[in-house]
């Protein structure tokens, strides 16, 4: 995977693209967790959401390195 993406002459960092992909995945996952009622088991929803985002960002980054190299 390249370090930057060229979007009509504007270079976008790879990490920004991965963060946006992760953001959309977390939004969908948060709605799913709220729908099934999993947040009733969580002590602090904000910390849980941040940890979920960081874990998914690491997973997306790792998968993108395996897939695109």
N, C-alpha and C positions, 0 to 999 in steps of 0.2 A: 504494500500500500504506500503510495507516495506521501511525502511529508506535508505537502500542500496540495490543494485542489485549485485548478485554474478555472475560474468562472468568469469568462469574458474579460480576461486581463486582470481580474482581482484574485489575488491569492488568499485562499481561506485555509487556516491551519487544520491539520488532521484532527487534533483534539476537539476543536469546535464542532466539527461534523459528528464526531463520536458522541459528544455531549448532547447534541440535538437529537440524535437517534435514541440515546438513553432517556432523554426527557420524555419523548413520546411513549416509549415503552413503560416508563414509570407512571405516567398519567393513566394509561390503560390498566396497569397492574393495581394502582391505588383504587380506581373505580371498582375493579373486580374484588379487591379485599374489602372495600366498604359494603359492596353488595352482599357478600357472603357473611358479613359480620365479624371478620377477623380482627377488626380494630377494638373490639371489646376486650380482647386479651392483651392489648398493648398498653403499657403504662404511660408513655409519652409519644403521642402520634408524630410530632415534629421530628424527634430524634429517630424514630423508626423510619420515617420517610427519607431522612437524610442518609441513614445507613443503607436503606434499600437502593437509593440512587448511587451511592459510592460502590456498593457491591455490583450493581448492574453495569456501571461504567467500567469497572475492572473486567467484568466478563465480556462486554462488548469489545473492549480494547484487545483482549486476549484472542477472542474469536476472529477479529479483523486481522490480527497479525498472522494467525494460522491460515486464514483463508486467502489473503492477498499477497502472501510471500511464498 
